[in-house]
């Protein structure tokens, strides 16, 4: 019986984490009316730096910040930059629910990428789930009536890069410190976007800087919450909490952006969510050769606009 409260706590922490990620996405959309996506990401990234420094200083896990797989870490850092910028761009152009529909495809893309890069096999049920999820995307977006544009392309690109980041996480998460997985991608993200500021920067009033600070807080909070969630509950409990963002998208879209969700969107999202849950439930455990010192954070241990919300590693000890 002691395991059940831990599982419920993990689910609650996962729910809170994805709510925090949604806060990042909504804030990015709010700022998108007046600022370039690169500036939005850079401003939030600058606010993240003191929080990351504090995390490194108080992190009880021993070890250095040197990656054990520098090549894969460099690739993940570049992927994180693309994931965040494309994600924020998508949220500035699309309704919240429409952007989430595309980002929710990440578990399906991960399943396909896991075959060549992780050596996994797709059983019949997972294969059918991928097809059902893709059908859900078609139903939700209704391309016959919806004019597809740059926002959809940005969301799709962000989802593809986010899926790549997750596969890298699966290959390295067993041996890298959580601080390494967290600090390097965020540091590179800030440095790259900051380098573009001479070309896109416009002055930000105090209120908008406050929104940027809020984005930093909810992003770091989401990452730490998702780590805590996977320490307490298995992936099949925590990962489906990602789909709570359907509700957040409906609520925040209606409150702040006068957006509505139609029946086709609800049906499509339901199919995508069901397919994603099946994929997570059927994902085989990681056979990692070395024991994990600590569970790795979820790769949309970044928000959908960033690192958006990905399903976490399927097998997490004590998670």
HELIX and SHEET records of a PDB file:
HELIX    1   1 UNK A    2  UNK A   31  1                                  30    
HELIX    2   2 UNK A   37  UNK A   58  1                                  22    
HELIX    3   3 UNK A   70  UNK A   93  1                                  24    
HELIX    4   4 UNK A   96  UNK A  103  1                                   8    
HELIX    5   5 UNK A  106  UNK A  118  1                                  13    
HELIX    6   6 UNK A  124  UNK A  141  1                                  18    
HELIX    7   7 UNK A  150  UNK A  172  1                                  23    
HELIX    8   8 UNK A  178  UNK A  195  1                                  18    
HELIX    9   9 UNK A  197  UNK A  200  1                                   4    
HELIX   10  10 UNK A  206  UNK A  232  1                                  27    
HELIX   11  11 UNK A  235  UNK A  238  1                                   4    
HELIX   12  12 UNK A  239  UNK A  244  5                                   6    
HELIX   13  13 UNK A  245  UNK A  257  1                                  13    
HELIX   14  14 UNK A  263  UNK A  282  1                                  20    
END                                                                             
